[in-house]
């Protein structure tokens, strides 16, 4: 595995999308082939027990989830926003700062007892990740591990996931919002 400083490949955009926010832009990491490959390899190496499948959160989570699932030789479950999947779905509503959102998956995407790894590009407040865990567990899946390229620990999402019984693995941490 290379020794690339992954955090140096993440661009920070101040005051986006609102004043006071430091947006961590992973597109610059994705532009660096060796850096992206190292990130995926590190994500895979951080997983303690091989899951049956990866569940990735729309949309940037799909990038990391697909690469990780392929590297581990397992399937990929897509967790999408409302009305984006064809066929029968199950979903869950969850609170945002200023409203309600919904995340869905196909109703046959996971089986009872299946070990599922949750993947996204970034964990911030944890609202979407916790909703994803609840959705997967509601379908009978066992979710005990999650992996992210970036953790923003000051926003508490990782702590909230750990409190829900989900180990959190992140390749980088950035202080602040």
BELBELSUL-V263536 format. One record per backbone hydrogen bond with DSSP energy under -0.5 kcal/mol. CO is the residue of the C=O (numbers start at 1). NH is the residue of the N-H. Records with the same first field share a line. If there is no record, write none. Layout:
CO: NH / NH
This chain:
4: 6
5: 8 / 9
6: 9
7: 10
9: 11
11: 13 / 25
12: 14
13: 16 / 23
18: 21
21: 15 / 16 / 23
23: 13 / 25
24: 26
25: 11 / 28
26: 30
27: 31
29: 32
31: 33
32: 36
33: 37
34: 38
35: 39
36: 40
37: 41
38: 42
39: 43
40: 44
41: 45
42: 46
43: 46 / 47
44: 47
52: 75
53: 117
54: 56 / 77
55: 119
56: 79
57: 61
59: 62 / 63
60: 63 / 64
61: 65
62: 66
63: 67
64: 68
65: 69
66: 70
67: 71
68: 72
69: 73 / 74
70: 73
75: 54
77: 56 / 79
78: 80
79: 58
80: 104
81: 84
88: 107
90: 105
92: 103
94: 101
96: 99
99: 96
101: 94
102: 82
103: 92
104: 80
105: 90
106: 109
111: 114
114: 116 / 142
115: 52 / 53
116: 118 / 145
117: 55
118: 147
119: 57
120: 149
121: 150
122: 124
123: 152
124: 157
126: 130
127: 131
128: 132
129: 133
130: 134
131: 135
132: 136
133: 137
134: 138
135: 139
136: 139 / 141
137: 140
140: 113
141: 143
142: 116 / 144
144: 167
145: 118
146: 169
147: 120
148: 171
149: 172
150: 123
151: 153 / 174
152: 155
153: 156
156: 160
157: 161
158: 162
159: 163
160: 164
161: 164 / 166
162: 165
165: 167
167: 146 / 169
169: 148
172: 151
